[in-house]
Amino acid sequence: MKIQVVGYSSSGKSTFSKRLSKHYHIDVLHIDKIFFGPNWIQRDKQIIEQEIQEFMKKDQWIIDGQYRKIATHRYEASDKLFLFDFNRFKCLYGAILRRIKYHNKSRDSIADGCKERLNLSFIWWILFTGRKKDSKALMKLYKEKYKHKVVIFKNRRQVDNYLKSIGYEGSLKYE
């Protein structure tokens, strides 16, 4: 099984990916973990792409994250595409909760040395920049082009119901 999990920032993609990983016993690659170096420094895109390509050589994988300029082949290769299409305020709420939980710490789905942060530029990204016309058009394209393998989530209840439907037995508490 090859799974791609994409969607808006702070919608719960990483938590969902970890739960799928636990349920199916499949390794997960969090793109944020390889996209950034310590202190949120963006790494070279060619190196990132090489690491993704190497990970995709596995028989089974889960890839959490998008960075659409380096993503297109992953959608074709995946058996299942999960799309987190949450509204901007739910995502901001998720970012706030995550910031509180990981205050002055790095979470396991981000590169070492990247302490959790919630600054004005990230808030702006969640609310506006990450939802520009081209991003919305891309979401629409995914829904249409991959309709045979896409599962769309609009809220956490739908995510939880999906996990229950596959027999996931872990906690459904938001992390």
N, C-alpha and C positions, 0 to 999 in steps of 0.2 A: 504494500500500500504506500502510495506517495501522496502526501497531503501538503497543500499550500494554504496558509492562513494569512489573510490580508484585511485591511480596513483602516479606519481612521485612528489617529494617535490616541492612546489611553482608553481604548474601547474594551480592553480585556483580552487581546489576542495572545499575549504571552502566557497568561494564566490558563486559557483554553488549550493552548499548544502543550503546556506541561501536563495538563489533565489527559489529553489524547495520548501523549507519550507514555504516561503511566498506565493507561488503560490498554493500549495496544502493544506496549513494550517496544516502541520505536524511538530511535534517537531523534532529538529535535535540535535544529539550528536556529538560534535567535539572531536574526540579521543585525540587530542593534549591538550584539556582542562582538561582531567582527567589523561592523561599519565604523565604530569609534575606537580610538585608543584612549589611554588615560587622560583624564581631564576633558573629555568630550571632544578630542581632536579627531577630525575625520581622517580616516586612512585612505590610501590610494585605491581608487576604484578598480583598477586592474587586479590588484592583490585580493581585494574583496571578492571579485568575480571568480578568480582562480579558486579561492577557498569554497565558494558556493558550488562550483563545478565539481570539485573534489568530493564534497559532501553528497552531491547528487549521484555519484557513482554507486552508492549503496543501493541494495535491492529495495529497501524501504526507508522512507524519511518523512520528517515533518519540518517544514520551513515556516518560521514565524516572522513575518514582516515583508515589506514591499520594496521600498526604494525603487520605484517603477522604472527608472532609467537602466537598471541592471536586472530586470525581472522577467522579461517577456517569455523566455524559453522555459521558465519554471512552470508557468501556467499550462503550457502545452504538455509538459512531462507529468504533471500531477494527475492523480486519479480522482481526487476530491479537492475542491476549492471552497474554503469557508470565507465568506465575506462579511465583515463586521461593519454594518452600515448604520451605526448609532447616531443619534442627533448630537450636535456639538456640545450641548449643555450636559448631557450624560457623560460625554468624554471628559469634559472639564472636571466634573465631579469625580470621575475615576482618577484623574491626574492629582487632584487635591488629596484624595484618600491615600493614594500611593505615596505622595510627598510626606504625608503625616507618618505613614507606616515605616518608610525608609529614611526618615530624617537623618541626614549626615552619614548615610550608608550607601553601599552599592547593592543593587538587587542582582539575583543570579542570572537574569536575562539581559544584562547590559555588561559592557566591557569592564574589567577590573580597573579601579581608579576613577570611575565615573560615579560620583556621589549623586544621589537623587536630587533633582532640582525642579523648581517651578518658578521660572522667571517670566517677566512680561513678554519676551519674545516667544517663549513656548506657549504661553496662554494665547497669544495672538495667532500662533500657528494652529492650535487646536480649534479656535473659534473661526478663523478667517482664511489664513494663508493655505492651510491644508485642505481647504474646501473650495478652492477657486473653480472656475468653469471647467478647466481642463481635467481637474481631479474628479469632478462630478461626471464628466463625460466618460472618463476611464472606468468609473464604477458602473455606469450604464453599459459600456462595452463588455465588461466582464460578465455582467448578468445575462446579456444576450448571447455573446459568443460561446460562453461555457455553460449554458443553461442545463446541459445534460449532466454536469458534475458540480454545479455550484449550489451551496447552501447559504442562504442569506439570513443574517441575524440582525434584527432591528433593536433588540433589547436583551438584557440579561436573563429574563424569564425564558425567552426562546433558546438561549444558550443552555440554560439549565435543563430545559425539557429535552433538548437534543441529547445531552449527556446522559440523562436518565433513560432515554430511548435506546441507547447503545449498551446499557447495563453498567455504566460507570458507577463504581461503588465508593469513591472517595468523597471528601467534603465538597459541597457546592458553595461554600462561603467564598466571597470575593477576596482575592489576595492582592 
